[in-house]
């Protein structure tokens, strides 16, 4: 078999068996054929198998294809201009708008996408597909292949800031997920195709602990054949035989290659073409960010783009010596019975916060940050957050991200990013209003007298358990409301917000205002960060959040105690400005914060407020006394939207109840599908609807009592890093198990109580509990 015949056999192979047959025939008749360790390392298995996710490995191969296209453009343009990032290169050489692919037309995206194609062929089974990545990039010569695409940890891209790659190993992870990999490349202006195959090779166990990955050469070189009449444009082909895509075999959604590409390539610098011959469709991959921003391509399920309840455009926030991050987010429409998890079309709903570098998701943060830390529990299935890390310093990026792009390192930097994101979310009044609106839609109406009666019984039961509960008086919510009026919202102290009235915009603008009482000073304490809201009737073009010199809205601070750090884009007449009180600020220091809006040919508009530096609030003492909050207990059926909002599993045996503390109300949601409750409720309902109602009330009261006791007994848990996320998941599982156990007991006790009621005993008298 000649080199040309071998190439043609590999190129036309549709199954792993076909490819292996071609390899066997070639090595049998070619005396000079031999196998060389990938990366020229005998011990290369650990490096190649660093990624445990076959889907993520494919992303790295696609990223290499994008880099190859940018490298070709660098050559074509003579390196002019000198681009410092892949996005800058795509803007300069491929005419991609700076704000992303959503600013391009369908035709423009589709035309550009064909320069990098990912093709999925049936292969043998879903565990053994044929997967091909083809780029029309710079291509590689026979000599270049061993030190580039077959290298490990080489410095090929270390000084090429216009490329995404850095570590020289990402694409090699695909070798571990496939039985055989065929690589072929044609360099620009070359009349030769260089090619080889990669496979895992076992070594004699008496000499070696493990095998390694090798590639095929002839006479010590990568195999080559003349192009002649062969159809092979300049660029590189990587075809994987026997590729395990069992975890991504769906047509669309999170369990598909399509969903994985859009989620992981969240904001790619150029589009990619997906040809799924298993599912019989072809699509442009533009990234979830561009889809959320309204980009629509042929084949997209919704040709009008997503319906958004709210959107925050990119806000850049400094984080000290680490540089700055960009934060943006989208709130999708409320869940429906046909679309119970709106965010699932764009991200993993369990981890809807994406940290990206060069548009690729490097790490994801859990929904608990939205649910608990940002106190937006009813938006967890609707809110998608993006943290752009491109403006972090090189040292910060090395500290934050791991080389395989599959997570973020725990530590101060990650915690700072989490804190800044939480601050942005907490200080968005529209998010608070939407969360209130969603909560009210979730809660079921309950007679107020029933709730008050249940609260008295709960207090009585807690005292019997030795918990010091004051007499029912002012509610926890009222106490918190009183405190909230003195400063910023804190945990559980969000006030209800009315919908913001639309602002009628004018040209030229006529007003600008700092939203703060004119009769009170703005309090700051040393090292505090505060978000101030600004309202104006100016068009969005009057303010640039990224370039202060291009903005007609400017902020002036009269004293050195406080400094402007960032501002959000101006949307619909509203924006936020971020101010820091410096560590050196002296208590009682005073000054003014002034905002000015310049108008061409007209006097400037302005507004100002005074600020004062105050003592930092003392930490709240650890009180053992329990202030009984307002309580509510809400039944939830599996068909209710609340079931999805609460992130409950479909297995009705696996969940009994969960609780949310918000605005001074402790709400226990309980499953009406839980077998221990459902069976007894049905029994009582057949005998008497009133008896069933009374049983359900007693059941709910017992669940509330346990829930408050459980909360009282748990120590405060800081959610600081990846390690504590794992601890939190374990704690959540422990809590679910405990609630299941108690719900089973509560159903038994409530049923027994109903028997006593039928016997004429008043359980709610002063002498019983």
CORBELWO-V343759 format. One record per run of one state. SS is the DSSP state (H for helix, E for strand, L for the rest). FROM is the first residue (numbers start at 1). LEN is the number of residues. Records with the same first field share a line. If there is no record, write none. Layout:
SS=FROM-LEN / FROM-LEN
This chain:
L=1-2 / 13-3 / 30-3 / 41-4 / 49-5 / 77-9 / 95-6 / 104-2 / 114-2 / 122-7 / 136-6 / 146-24 / 178-2 / 187-5 / 202-10 / 219-2 / 227-8 / 244-2 / 251-5 / 265-7 / 277-4 / 286-2 / 293-15 / 319-1 / 333-9 / 346-2 / 349-2 / 352-1 / 358-2 / 366-2 / 374-3 / 380-3 / 389-3 / 393-1 / 402-6 / 409-3 / 427-2 / 443-5 / 465-4 / 470-6 / 485-27 / 515-7 / 525-4 / 537-3 / 543-5 / 551-2 / 558-4 / 568-3 / 572-2 / 582-8 / 600-2 / 614-12 / 627-3 / 637-4 / 646-11 / 663-2 / 672-3 / 688-1 / 714-8 / 759-11
H=3-10 / 16-14 / 38-3 / 45-4 / 54-23 / 86-9 / 101-3 / 106-8 / 142-4 / 170-8 / 246-3 / 257-8 / 288-5 / 320-3 / 342-4 / 368-6 / 377-3 / 394-7 / 412-15 / 429-14 / 448-17 / 476-9 / 540-3 / 548-3 / 641-5 / 675-13 / 689-25 / 722-37
E=33-5 / 116-6 / 129-7 / 180-7 / 192-10 / 212-7 / 221-6 / 235-9 / 249-2 / 256-1 / 272-5 / 281-5 / 308-11 / 323-10 / 348-1 / 351-1 / 353-5 / 360-6 / 383-6 / 392-1 / 401-1 / 408-1 / 469-1 / 512-3 / 522-3 / 529-8 / 553-5 / 562-6 / 571-1 / 574-8 / 590-10 / 602-12 / 626-1 / 630-7 / 657-6 / 665-7
